[in-house]
């Protein structure tokens, strides 16, 4: 037990209390995670914290007592990551955290899904520039417009690398104070924006050229092609699109015109409605010199003939520089596997994830028989298969793969 480096306790006050009291005995413990525990007194933890080598404390759905004791003890500990998620924290708790923040070694502070309001956000903002924080999470707190302004203005003057203000219950944020170029001046490399109306979307389009590295967008029914058009001159390396709030697939059309002209290396599109035209044209302008190496598409709904788009998708695939491809929950059948089989051995793919589709046992087996001659080392077909089907597929693989020991097949 003394050699453990990570402990997680779920839904047990007595176990959590015992672990906390015994912390000095765990010489190599680096991470402590507590979940779903009510009324946890943090005084024993605070008492022993300086005697440990802990670097990470995570509290999820834990209502806590004596937060002040914990924050004071953090000033004398090695903890640099503190997560207090859904911990029923309010403005008074935010003030306690703010007063101690500059004296701690914290680089990551996550306070998502609490009751922190405008006053709490303002109190936190006053302490940010004196802290060591590089990440602050305040998602799903009702901090309001003034709270957002205070936080962002403090971020600009700090050493922050990431921020998360999604779902802060402020639908009238003045985007002048949230200009993306200001956040870039603050060296922020990871930005999440919820494009809940056209004003926000327009602001993103105007400023996206200033963004670097990692950009996450949640879109409505706006033309995503405008984002990709403006991103041509940016240094964005990773672009994630949450399309769960779109009500048709038209918002994704047209992005293929700009894919090969940007510096983007990774694109992840989730919860999307996929049309045949989008899938068929997506890779048409890419070349094997394109920086795009990672493409993930997860569907929410597809049209009846989406699979027809796979004909052109598979045809263009060998002309890309893609190393990782994920096409999940797109309602593909064996027809799509047959199309991929025609070109898969001419690609540069290393991993291929086709989970959540409706392939037959024979379709999977035949496809693997083709892929074993490719550069792919990992295949995923996680889906609703019966245990009998999985067993029969695995038995087929044993006979089929032979000396191709590097290929992993995940069912």
Secondary structure in CASP SS format (residue, H / E / C, confidence):
PFRMAT SS
TARGET T0000
AUTHOR 0000-0000-0000
METHOD secondary structure of the structure
MODEL  1
X C 1.00
X C 1.00
X C 1.00
X C 1.00
X C 1.00
X E 1.00
X E 1.00
X E 1.00
X E 1.00
X E 1.00
X C 1.00
X C 1.00
X H 1.00
X H 1.00
X H 1.00
X H 1.00
X H 1.00
X H 1.00
X H 1.00
X H 1.00
X H 1.00
X C 1.00
X H 1.00
X H 1.00
X H 1.00
X C 1.00
X C 1.00
X C 1.00
X C 1.00
X C 1.00
X E 1.00
X E 1.00
X E 1.00
X E 1.00
X E 1.00
X E 1.00
X E 1.00
X E 1.00
X E 1.00
X E 1.00
X E 1.00
X C 1.00
X H 1.00
X H 1.00
X H 1.00
X H 1.00
X H 1.00
X H 1.00
X H 1.00
X C 1.00
X C 1.00
X C 1.00
X C 1.00
X C 1.00
X C 1.00
X E 1.00
X E 1.00
X E 1.00
X E 1.00
X E 1.00
X E 1.00
X E 1.00
X E 1.00
X E 1.00
X E 1.00
X C 1.00
X H 1.00
X H 1.00
X H 1.00
X H 1.00
X H 1.00
X H 1.00
X H 1.00
X H 1.00
X C 1.00
X C 1.00
X C 1.00
X C 1.00
X C 1.00
X C 1.00
X E 1.00
X E 1.00
X E 1.00
X E 1.00
X E 1.00
X C 1.00
X C 1.00
X C 1.00
X C 1.00
X C 1.00
X H 1.00
X H 1.00
X H 1.00
X H 1.00
X H 1.00
X H 1.00
X H 1.00
X H 1.00
X H 1.00
X H 1.00
X H 1.00
X C 1.00
X C 1.00
X C 1.00
X C 1.00
X C 1.00
X C 1.00
X E 1.00
X E 1.00
X E 1.00
X C 1.00
X C 1.00
X C 1.00
X C 1.00
X C 1.00
X C 1.00
X C 1.00
X H 1.00
X H 1.00
X H 1.00
X H 1.00
X H 1.00
X H 1.00
X H 1.00
X H 1.00
X H 1.00
X H 1.00
X H 1.00
X C 1.00
X C 1.00
X C 1.00
X C 1.00
X C 1.00
X C 1.00
X E 1.00
X E 1.00
X E 1.00
X C 1.00
X C 1.00
X C 1.00
X C 1.00
X C 1.00
X C 1.00
X H 1.00
X H 1.00
X H 1.00
X H 1.00
X H 1.00
X H 1.00
X H 1.00
X H 1.00
X H 1.00
X H 1.00
X H 1.00
X H 1.00
X H 1.00
X C 1.00
X C 1.00
X C 1.00
X C 1.00
X C 1.00
X E 1.00
X E 1.00
X E 1.00
X C 1.00
X C 1.00
X C 1.00
X C 1.00
X C 1.00
X C 1.00
X C 1.00
X C 1.00
X C 1.00
X C 1.00
X H 1.00
X H 1.00
X H 1.00
X H 1.00
X C 1.00
X H 1.00
X H 1.00
X H 1.00
X H 1.00
X H 1.00
X H 1.00
X C 1.00
X C 1.00
X C 1.00
X C 1.00
X E 1.00
X E 1.00
X E 1.00
X E 1.00
X E 1.00
X C 1.00
X C 1.00
X C 1.00
X H 1.00
X H 1.00
X H 1.00
X H 1.00
X H 1.00
X H 1.00
X H 1.00
X H 1.00
X H 1.00
X H 1.00
X H 1.00
X H 1.00
X H 1.00
X C 1.00
X E 1.00
X E 1.00
X E 1.00
X E 1.00
X E 1.00
X E 1.00
X E 1.00
X C 1.00
X C 1.00
X C 1.00
X C 1.00
X C 1.00
X H 1.00
X H 1.00
X H 1.00
X H 1.00
X H 1.00
X H 1.00
X H 1.00
X H 1.00
X H 1.00
X H 1.00
X C 1.00
X E 1.00
X E 1.00
X E 1.00
X E 1.00
X E 1.00
X E 1.00
X E 1.00
X E 1.00
X C 1.00
X C 1.00
X C 1.00
X C 1.00
X C 1.00
X C 1.00
X C 1.00
X H 1.00
X H 1.00
X H 1.00
X C 1.00
X C 1.00
X C 1.00
X H 1.00
X H 1.00
X H 1.00
X H 1.00
X C 1.00
X C 1.00
X C 1.00
X C 1.00
X C 1.00
X C 1.00
X E 1.00
X E 1.00
X E 1.00
X E 1.00
X E 1.00
X E 1.00
X E 1.00
X E 1.00
X E 1.00
X C 1.00
X H 1.00
X H 1.00
X H 1.00
X H 1.00
X H 1.00
X H 1.00
X C 1.00
X C 1.00
X C 1.00
X C 1.00
X C 1.00
X C 1.00
X C 1.00
X C 1.00
X C 1.00
X C 1.00
X C 1.00
X C 1.00
X E 1.00
X E 1.00
X E 1.00
X E 1.00
X E 1.00
X E 1.00
X E 1.00
X E 1.00
X E 1.00
X C 1.00
X C 1.00
X C 1.00
X H 1.00
X H 1.00
X H 1.00
X H 1.00
X H 1.00
X H 1.00
X H 1.00
X H 1.00
X H 1.00
X H 1.00
X H 1.00
X H 1.00
X C 1.00
X C 1.00
X C 1.00
X C 1.00
X C 1.00
X C 1.00
X E 1.00
X E 1.00
X E 1.00
X E 1.00
X E 1.00
X C 1.00
X C 1.00
X C 1.00
X C 1.00
X C 1.00
X H 1.00
X H 1.00
X H 1.00
X H 1.00
X H 1.00
X H 1.00
X H 1.00
X H 1.00
X C 1.00
X C 1.00
X H 1.00
X H 1.00
X H 1.00
X C 1.00
X C 1.00
X C 1.00
X C 1.00
X E 1.00
X E 1.00
X E 1.00
X C 1.00
X C 1.00
X C 1.00
X C 1.00
X C 1.00
X C 1.00
X C 1.00
X H 1.00
X H 1.00
X H 1.00
X H 1.00
X H 1.00
X H 1.00
X H 1.00
X H 1.00
X H 1.00
X H 1.00
X H 1.00
X C 1.00
X C 1.00
X C 1.00
X C 1.00
X C 1.00
X C 1.00
X E 1.00
X E 1.00
X E 1.00
X C 1.00
X C 1.00
X C 1.00
X C 1.00
X C 1.00
X C 1.00
X H 1.00
X H 1.00
X H 1.00
X H 1.00
X H 1.00
X H 1.00
X H 1.00
X H 1.00
X H 1.00
X H 1.00
X H 1.00
X H 1.00
X H 1.00
X H 1.00
X H 1.00
X C 1.00
X C 1.00
X C 1.00
X C 1.00
X C 1.00
X C 1.00
X E 1.00
X E 1.00
X E 1.00
X C 1.00
END
